[in-house]
Amino acid sequence: MAENLARMIETERQHRRDEDRVRGAQEADSYVQTAREQSRNAAEEELERLRVCGLITEEEFERRVKRLRSSDI
């Protein structure tokens, strides 16, 4: 009886640890996604500045933005 109880307690602890790991991984994925979005936004803003200043053409701007959005940044 004591062995069964000990196994049940250990199993419950393991489930909690597994849930904590899953939750941690999900949070990490969320942070990575947010960082990618911020990086992409910053890159698009920089391209916009280059276009507005006349350092790149409208066509070059569109090409780079399209490439940026299709990349995995």
C-alpha positions in Angstrom: 0.0 0.0 0.0 2.8 2.5 0.9 4.6 1.6 -2.3 1.5 2.4 -4.4 1.1 5.7 -2.6 4.7 6.6 -3.1 4.4 5.7 -6.8 1.3 7.8 -7.2 3.0 10.8 -5.5 6.1 10.5 -7.7 3.9 10.2 -10.8 2.1 13.4 -9.8 5.3 15.2 -9.2 6.6 14.1 -12.6 3.4 15.3 -14.3 3.9 18.7 -12.7 7.5 18.9 -13.8 6.5 17.9 -17.3 3.7 20.6 -17.3 6.3 23.2 -16.1 8.7 22.2 -18.9 5.9 22.5 -21.5 4.8 25.9 -20.1 8.4 27.1 -20.2 8.9 26.0 -23.8 5.7 27.7 -24.8 6.8 30.9 -23.1 10.2 30.7 -24.8 8.5 30.2 -28.2 6.4 33.3 -27.5 9.5 35.4 -26.7 11.2 34.2 -29.9 8.2 35.0 -32.0 8.0 38.5 -30.4 11.7 39.1 -31.0 11.3 38.1 -34.6 8.4 40.4 -35.1 10.3 43.3 -33.5 13.3 42.6 -35.6 11.2 42.5 -38.8 9.5 45.7 -37.9 12.8 47.5 -37.2 14.2 46.3 -40.5 11.1 47.5 -42.4 11.3 50.9 -40.6 14.9 51.2 -41.7 14.0 50.3 -45.3 11.3 53.0 -45.1 13.9 55.5 -43.9 16.2 54.6 -46.8 13.4 55.0 -49.3 12.2 58.3 -47.9 15.8 59.7 -48.0 16.1 58.6 -51.6 18.9 56.1 -50.9 16.9 53.2 -52.4 14.2 53.3 -55.1 10.6 52.4 -54.6 11.1 49.2 -56.5 14.1 48.3 -54.4 12.2 49.1 -51.2 9.3 46.8 -52.3 11.7 44.0 -53.3 13.5 44.1 -50.0 10.3 44.3 -47.9 8.9 41.4 -49.8 12.1 39.4 -49.2 12.1 40.4 -45.6 8.5 39.3 -45.0 9.1 36.0 -46.7 12.3 35.3 -44.6 12.4 33.6 -41.3 13.8 36.5 -39.3 
